[in-house]
Amino acid sequence: MLLRPTLWLLLATLLGVYGGNVFRHIQRRVFLSKEQEARSHLARGMQLHLAPQLSMPKEMMLTQLLDHFNRQEKRTFKQRYYVNDAYWQKPHGPVFLYIGGEASLSPYSVQYGHHVEMAQQYKALLVALEHRYYGVSLNEDGLTDENIHFLSSQQALADLASFHLFITQQYNMSNSNKWICFGGSYPGSLSAWFRLKFPHLVYAAVSSSAPVRAQLDFTGYNQVVAASLSNPVVGGSKECLQAVRKAFQVVDKMLEAGNLSVLEKDFFSCGNLSLPEDQSQLVSNLADIFMGAVQYDQEITGSNIADVCNIMTSGPSYIQLIRILQRYLEREGIKCLDNSYQMELLVMRNTSLSPSGAGERQWYYQTCTEFGYYQTCEDSRCPFSPLMTLQSQVQLCQEVFGVPLSSVDESVHFTNEYYGADHPKSSRILFVNGDIDPWHALSVLSNQSRSELAILINGTSHCANMNSARPTDTFPLKMARLEIANQVGRWLRAAQEELSKSD
């Protein structure tokens, strides 16, 4: 059955790791905005007779092994995928693979975005595969403690290899059909890793905003947030950064002094803040507003760097922080701020399935067992509260999944050894990042070789290059998309020359 997408998840942007729930609300707002943008874009294409792909692609399911690395394990699951053949030059045209990530996959993944525009340009077949254990691609008991261990990037890459074989057989393809994969954020890492681990299957990869270097204590995230809040290119200023820092210092001092009732009232807390864990949730929730404004700059009207900086520099910093929160609550239609750590535990322990939206439990499990990525504030350069500690975030791994800190640390080291971190030593991969995106700190930012290339876009946020063109796009972003398209063209011409020589 085709489920109507309630959230826009073409850009499967990283959930990140955070103590509170505000970031999740911000992401949902971004996704809804993206879905509306996609609808409007396709409607304009229909009016101008430029969009032959307008009919909603059919949701299809592929049977996959639950464990590709143990042939004694016979269980399977159904994995969702979409196909758009409107632009494909049969039978020898290329295949553009869009890789799903830590959220439900939308049919717009083969209808909208820069990779779709390039598919039209280069006459490619568009295919997209939902990540195992997200969306509808899991069994009913998949999220239980006993079965969630089948969720990993290694299994996901094996799913992609199996999908490659399936599509090749379904469409009677040959070696002349060159595959190029695309992904943004965690799927951006998967895109690079698919090329790295399966170079005989995928000819090249575009890896956008990809944190290919796993890191336990991701202090660099909030260092980039601080730099972006002070960057005049995107509407920040030194005064803005100072105001944010000062406001959180006031909150910290009030917490230390035990002025909890005042904080509960000022910041509309749903419950009391007597527990230290709930106090950490409060400061994390407040920080999420700024982190979201930076990571998703220009994606939500009224919630970007320039907007939050205009507010923070227009009066006493503590009062303006309250105004920032008020505006967020009003926009989301929320009466109070949920700062309960126990409620966060309930969310992470929830094993019921959700066919749409993001997978909070699943993604946190992957951070505990593969990536880390914990966005802390124990570094002096962080503008928020030092209560956002590594311990407060890794604690969830132990309490929810029984994974101790030592195991998380070992898993992070293994991931970097397995994939090569930010020096993967592969070929024909293009890494694309925006310099105000906090995740670029864990990506590849300069050319590693003649065929392992990088583009760093000035003044650009998370996965911005993956959007279809907008009238408001900056010149550096326009040039970056042009260079990406040109590089894809060079790869395809090189592939054609190789085929000609082999004939």
C-alpha positions in Angstrom: 0.0 0.0 0.0 1.3 3.5 -0.9 1.6 5.6 2.2 1.3 9.3 1.6 4.4 10.9 2.9 3.6 13.2 5.9 7.2 14.4 6.2 9.6 15.5 3.5 12.6 13.4 3.8 14.3 13.6 0.5 17.3 15.2 2.2 17.7 12.6 4.9 19.4 15.0 7.2 21.2 13.7 10.2 19.2 13.5 13.3 22.2 14.4 15.3 22.4 13.7 19.0 20.9 16.0 21.5 19.6 16.0 25.0 16.2 17.5 24.3 13.3 17.2 21.9 13.4 20.7 20.3 15.7 19.7 17.5 13.3 17.0 16.5 10.5 19.6 16.2 12.8 21.8 14.1 13.6 18.9 11.8 9.9 18.1 11.3 9.3 21.7 10.4 12.1 21.6 7.9 10.8 18.4 6.4 7.3 19.8 6.0 8.7 22.9 4.4 10.6 20.7 2.0 7.6 18.6 1.1 5.6 21.7 0.3 8.5 23.1 -1.8 8.6 19.8 -3.8 4.9 19.9 -4.5 5.1 23.5 -5.6 8.1 22.7 -7.8 6.4 19.8 -9.5 3.2 21.7 -10.0 5.1 24.5 -11.8 6.7 21.9 -13.9 3.3 20.5 -14.9 2.1 23.9 -15.8 5.1 24.5 -18.0 5.1 20.9 -19.4 8.5 20.3 -18.0 7.8 17.5 -15.5 6.9 14.1 -17.1 7.6 12.5 -13.7 4.6 14.1 -12.0 2.6 10.9 -11.4 3.5 9.6 -7.9 5.9 6.7 -8.2 4.6 3.3 -7.0 5.8 2.1 -3.6 7.6 -1.2 -4.2 9.1 -3.7 -1.8 12.1 -5.9 -2.1 12.8 -9.0 0.1 16.1 -8.7 1.9 18.1 -10.9 4.2 18.0 -9.8 7.8 21.6 -10.7 8.2 23.8 -10.7 5.0 26.8 -12.0 6.9 25.3 -15.1 8.5 23.8 -17.5 6.0 22.5 -19.6 8.8 20.1 -16.7 9.6 17.2 -17.3 7.3 14.9 -14.5 8.4 14.1 -11.7 5.9 12.4 -8.3 5.8 10.7 -6.1 3.2 12.6 -3.0 2.1 10.9 -0.1 0.3 12.2 1.4 -2.9 11.0 3.8 -5.6 11.8 4.0 -9.3 11.4 6.9 -11.8 12.2 5.9 -15.5 10.8 9.1 -17.0 14.2 10.4 -18.1 15.9 7.1 -18.8 17.5 6.4 -22.1 16.9 2.7 -22.5 18.6 0.3 -22.5 22.1 1.7 -21.8 21.5 4.9 -19.9 23.1 5.4 -16.4 21.5 4.7 -13.1 21.3 7.3 -10.4 20.9 5.7 -6.9 19.5 7.9 -4.1 20.4 6.4 -0.8 17.9 6.6 2.1 19.0 7.3 5.6 17.8 7.6 9.2 14.2 8.4 8.4 11.3 7.3 6.2 11.9 7.5 2.5 9.6 9.7 0.4 8.5 9.1 -3.2 9.9 12.6 -3.9 13.3 11.0 -3.6 13.0 10.1 -7.3 11.1 13.2 -8.3 12.8 16.3 -6.8 16.3 17.5 -6.1 19.5 18.3 -7.9 20.1 14.6 -8.6 16.8 14.5 -10.4 17.7 17.5 -12.5 21.0 15.8 -13.4 19.1 12.6 -14.2 17.1 14.6 -16.7 20.3 16.1 -18.1 22.1 12.8 -18.4 19.1 10.5 -19.2 19.4 8.4 -16.1 17.1 5.9 -14.4 16.3 7.1 -10.9 16.1 4.6 -8.1 15.9 5.1 -4.3 16.2 2.6 -1.5 14.9 3.1 2.1 17.4 2.3 4.8 16.7 -0.9 6.8 15.0 -0.3 10.1 13.5 3.1 9.1 10.1 3.9 7.6 8.4 0.7 6.7 11.6 -1.3 6.0 11.6 -3.5 9.1 9.7 -6.3 10.7 7.2 -5.8 13.4 9.6 -6.9 16.1 12.6 -5.1 14.5 13.0 -2.5 17.2 13.2 -4.9 20.2 16.4 -5.2 22.1 16.8 -8.7 20.6 16.6 -7.6 17.0 17.8 -4.1 16.7 21.4 -5.4 16.4 20.7 -6.2 12.8 20.8 -2.4 12.2 24.2 -1.2 11.0 25.9 0.7 8.2 27.6 -2.5 7.1 24.2 -4.3 6.7 22.9 -1.2 4.9 25.7 -1.3 2.4 25.0 -5.0 1.8 21.3 -4.1 1.2 22.5 -1.7 -1.5 24.6 -4.4 -3.1 21.6 -6.7 -3.1 19.4 -3.9 -4.5 21.9 -3.3 -7.3 21.6 -6.9 -8.3 17.8 -6.8 -8.2 17.5 -3.7 -10.3 20.1 -5.0 -12.8 18.1 -8.2 -13.3 14.7 -6.4 -13.3 15.8 -4.0 -16.1 18.1 -6.5 -17.9 21.1 -4.2 -17.5 24.7 -4.7 -18.5 28.1 -3.3 -17.7 27.2 -0.4 -20.0 24.7 0.9 -17.3 27.0 2.9 -15.0 25.7 3.6 -11.5 26.3 6.8 -9.6 25.1 7.1 -6.1 23.9 10.2 -4.2 23.3 10.8 -0.5 23.3 13.6 2.0 24.3 13.6 5.7 24.5 10.0 7.0 23.4 8.7 3.5 26.2 10.9 2.2 28.6 8.8 4.1 26.9 5.7 2.8 27.3 7.0 -0.7 31.0 7.4 -0.3 31.3 4.0 1.5 29.3 2.2 -1.2 31.9 3.4 -3.7 34.7 2.5 -1.3 33.5 -1.0 -0.5 31.8 -2.0 -3.8 33.7 -0.2 -6.5 32.8 -2.9 -9.0 29.1 -2.0 -8.5 29.0 1.7 -8.4 31.1 3.8 -10.8 31.1 7.1 -8.8 29.6 8.8 -5.8 28.4 12.2 -4.7 28.7 12.5 -1.0 27.0 15.6 0.5 27.4 16.9 4.0 28.8 13.5 5.0 30.3 13.0 8.4 32.6 10.2 7.3 34.8 10.5 10.4 33.0 9.0 13.4 33.8 10.9 16.7 32.7 10.2 20.2 32.9 13.7 21.6 31.9 15.9 18.7 32.9 19.2 20.2 33.5 20.6 16.7 29.8 20.8 16.1 29.1 23.7 18.4 32.4 25.3 17.5 31.1 25.6 14.0 27.7 26.8 15.4 29.6 29.6 17.3 31.6 30.6 14.2 28.4 30.7 12.1 26.5 32.8 14.6 29.3 35.4 14.3 29.6 35.2 10.5 28.3 38.3 8.8 28.0 36.5 5.5 25.0 34.7 6.8 23.6 37.4 9.1 25.6 36.6 12.2 27.8 39.0 14.2 30.3 39.0 17.1 27.6 40.8 19.1 25.2 38.0 18.4 27.6 35.3 19.5 28.4 37.2 22.7 24.7 37.7 23.5 24.0 34.0 23.1 27.0 33.1 25.3 25.9 35.7 27.9 22.3 34.4 28.0 23.4 30.8 28.7 25.8 32.0 31.3 22.9 33.7 33.1 20.9 30.4 32.9 23.8 28.4 34.3 24.2 30.8 37.2 20.5 30.6 38.0 20.7 26.8 38.0 23.7 26.9 40.3 21.9 29.2 42.6 18.8 27.0 42.7 16.5 29.6 41.1 14.6 26.7 39.6 11.1 28.1 39.9 12.0 31.2 38.1 13.6 29.2 35.2 10.5 26.9 35.1 8.3 30.0 34.7 10.5 32.0 32.3 11.1 29.1 30.0 7.6 27.6 30.1 8.8 24.2 31.5 6.1 21.5 31.5 7.5 20.1 34.7 9.8 21.0 37.5 13.6 21.1 37.1 14.6 19.6 40.4 16.6 16.7 38.8 20.0 17.4 37.3 19.1 15.4 34.2 16.1 17.7 33.6 18.3 20.7 33.9 20.5 19.3 31.2 17.5 18.8 29.1 16.5 22.4 29.5 19.8 23.9 28.3 19.9 21.3 25.5 16.5 22.3 24.4 17.4 26.0 24.4 20.6 25.3 22.5 18.7 23.2 19.9 17.0 26.4 18.7 20.3 27.9 17.7 21.8 24.7 16.5 18.8 24.2 14.3 19.0 27.7 12.9 22.6 27.1 11.9 22.3 23.6 10.5 19.1 24.5 8.6 19.9 28.1 7.8 17.4 29.4 5.1 15.3 26.3 5.3 12.5 27.7 7.6 11.1 31.2 7.2 11.9 33.2 10.4 14.3 30.6 11.8 17.7 31.2 10.4 20.9 32.7 11.6 20.0 36.3 10.7 16.6 36.0 12.4 17.9 34.6 15.7 20.7 37.1 15.7 18.4 40.1 15.1 16.4 39.0 18.2 19.4 38.3 20.4 21.0 41.7 19.7 17.9 43.8 20.3 17.8 43.8 24.1 19.1 42.1 27.3 20.4 38.7 26.3 18.4 36.7 28.9 15.1 38.4 28.0 15.9 37.8 24.3 16.5 34.1 24.9 13.1 33.9 26.4 11.7 35.7 23.3 13.5 33.2 21.1 11.9 30.3 22.9 8.4 32.0 22.9 8.6 32.4 19.2 9.6 28.7 18.8 6.7 27.5 21.0 4.2 29.7 19.1 5.4 28.5 15.7 5.1 24.8 16.8 1.8 25.3 18.6 3.3 24.0 21.9 2.2 25.3 25.2 5.2 24.3 27.3 8.7 22.9 26.9 9.2 19.2 27.8 12.4 19.0 29.8 11.8 15.5 31.3 14.7 13.1 31.0 12.4 10.3 31.9 10.2 11.2 28.9 13.3 11.1 26.7 14.0 7.6 28.0 10.4 6.5 27.1 10.9 7.8 23.6 14.2 5.9 23.2 12.8 2.7 24.7 9.7 2.8 22.5 9.7 -0.3 20.2 6.5 0.4 18.3 6.8 1.1 14.6 6.1 4.4 12.8 5.7 4.2 9.0 6.6 7.9 8.5 9.0 10.3 10.1 12.3 9.9 11.8 13.5 6.9 13.8 14.8 8.3 17.1 15.4 4.9 18.8 17.1 3.5 15.7 19.4 6.5 15.1 20.5 6.7 18.7 21.3 3.0 18.6 23.6 3.6 15.6 25.4 6.4 17.5 25.9 4.1 20.4 27.2 1.2 18.3 29.0 2.9 15.4 29.4 6.7 15.2 29.2 8.7 18.5 28.6 12.2 17.1 27.6 13.5 20.6 27.4 17.3 20.4 28.8 18.5 23.7 29.5 21.8 25.2 32.4 21.2 27.6 34.8 23.1 25.4 35.3 26.8 26.2 34.6 27.8 22.6 31.0 26.4 22.9 28.5 29.3 23.4 26.0 27.2 25.3 25.9 25.4 28.7 28.6 23.1 30.0 25.8 20.9 31.3 25.6 19.5 27.8 28.2 16.9 28.7 29.4 13.7 27.0 28.3 11.7 30.0 24.7 13.0 29.8 24.4 11.8 26.3 26.3 8.5 26.4 24.2 7.7 29.5 21.3 7.0 27.2 23.3 4.2 25.5 23.7 2.4 28.8 20.2 3.0 30.1 18.4 2.2 26.8 20.6 -0.4 25.1 22.9 -1.6 27.8 25.9 -0.2 25.9 28.6 1.2 28.2 30.8 4.1 27.3 33.9 1.9 26.7 31.9 0.0 24.1 30.8 3.2 22.4 34.3 4.4 22.2 35.6 1.1 20.7 32.8 1.1 18.1 33.7 4.6 17.0 37.4 3.6 16.5 36.3 0.5 14.6 34.1 2.6 12.3 37.0 4.8 11.4 39.3 1.8 10.8 36.7 0.1 8.7 35.9 3.1 6.4 39.0 5.2 6.6 37.4 8.2 8.4 38.1 11.4 6.4 41.0 9.8 4.4 39.1 6.9 2.8 41.6 6.3 0.0 39.0 5.6 -2.7 38.4 7.1 -6.1 35.7 8.9 -8.1 34.0 10.4 -5.0 32.9 14.0 -4.8 32.5 15.3 -1.3 30.3 18.4 -1.1 29.9 20.6 2.1 28.7 24.0 3.2 31.1 25.9 5.5 28.4 26.9 8.0 27.1 23.4 8.3 28.3 22.0 11.7 28.7 18.5 10.2 31.4 19.6 7.7 33.9 19.4 10.5 33.8 15.6 10.1 33.8 15.4 6.3 36.4 15.6 3.6 37.1 19.2 2.8 40.0 19.1 0.3 40.9 17.0 -2.7 42.5 13.7 -1.6 43.7 12.7 -5.1 42.9 13.4 -8.7 39.7 11.5 -8.4 38.7 11.9 -4.8 37.5 15.5 -4.9 35.9 18.1 -2.5 33.8 21.2 -2.8 33.4 23.5 0.2 30.6 26.1 -0.4 30.8 29.5 1.3 27.8 30.5 3.4 25.9 27.2 2.8 24.1 25.0 5.3 23.5 21.2 5.6 22.8 19.4 2.3 21.8 22.7 0.6 23.3 21.6 -2.7 20.9 18.7 -2.9 17.9 21.0 -3.3 16.6 21.9 -6.7 17.5 25.4 -7.8 15.8 28.3 -6.0 15.6 32.0 -6.9 17.2 32.8 -3.6 20.3 30.6 -4.1 23.6 32.3 -3.5 26.2 32.5 -6.3 28.6 30.0 -4.6 25.8 27.5 -4.3 24.8 27.9 -7.9 28.4 27.4 -9.0 28.7 24.4 -6.7 25.7 22.7 -8.3 27.2 23.5 -11.8 30.5 21.9 -10.8 28.7 18.8 -9.4 26.8 18.4 -12.6 29.9 18.9 -14.7 31.8 16.3 -12.6 29.0 13.8 -13.1 29.2 14.4 -16.8 33.0 13.9 -16.8 32.5 10.6 -15.0 29.9 9.4 -17.5 32.1 10.4 -20.5 35.1 8.6 -18.9 32.9 5.5 -18.5 31.8 5.6 -22.1 35.4 5.9 -23.2 36.4 2.9 -21.1 33.6 0.9 -22.7 34.6 2.0 -26.2 38.2 0.8 -25.6 37.0 -2.6 -24.3 34.9 -3.3 -27.4 
